């Protein structure tokens, strides 16, 4: 490690991340992951059969932004070459950081020129990674601010903004192209067939995956029906057999009568409910308890976070409280 980071701590220099850690982890490692993802997706998802037309805005996003990024990242390489030619010492981690950033944008520029690789920029993994990449760039920017080099700070700010703009643009392009492949609302209004009615009656939810249940895919047939005409009561999804009110009443009544016959003096309603509705309802009840507890913990964490902001501290308590508050909101 002394060969790559001479005269520099690898992680912490006393007040912030060291320059070596910033270049190797926040910059070089991030760029290498980006190159790896691009190459893997480019090899596996290449589609020479289609030559999809792109509009003017997509040309700007896929051609101009990477070209600007390549030009900005080449500034670092040129400055390092200038320092090397003047006999100044340049660390290897600086070379790795600058050259990897330039390589990323150069690869994107080259691939954006090939129509067979346009589908690469609409891949979900790359779009998701380009949401995470600017976060690493912001952390890299915080370390750069501590150096008080105006030109370098301006260049890093521009690169982070380019990462954000490129990430947003490829996600927008992916969503637009995905929506164009599906049938639009106008097409649904013109196509009135009997498939929707069959879906409403046959979609019971028993053969759905966990993701379909979490995303409420069972109501897709009702929504498709609503595109065609106004919904009636008969168009709504029916309850499962085990959740029908009459069935639930019959189960509970039979279990209660069994309790009364077995324990004439002390029948248990709780046992009758457990016998009637079974283990899944107990799990749902426990899940409801956990959900209520998390909802109760949210205001407490917010109160502690406000007190922490008022008092101030040099510890990581504020970050822990903020992350915990965000998790309670998500859960």
Secondary structure, DSSP 8 states (H G I E B T S, - for coil): -TTTSTTS-SSB-SSSB-HHHIIIIIIIIHHHHHHHHHHHHHHHS--TT------HHHHIIIIIHHHHHHHHHHHHHHHHHHHHHTT----HHHHHHHHHHHHHHHHHHHHHT-GGGGGGGG-HHHHHHHHHHHHHHHHHHHHHHTTT-HHHHHHHHHHHHHHHHHHHHHHHHHHHHHHHHS--HHHHHH---THHHHHHHH--STT--HHHHHTTGGGHHHHHHHHHS---GGGS----GGG-HHHHHHHHHHHHHHHHHH-SSS--HHHHHHHHH-HHHHHHHHHHHHHHHHHHHHHHHHHHHHHHHHH--SSSHHHHHHHHHHHHHH-
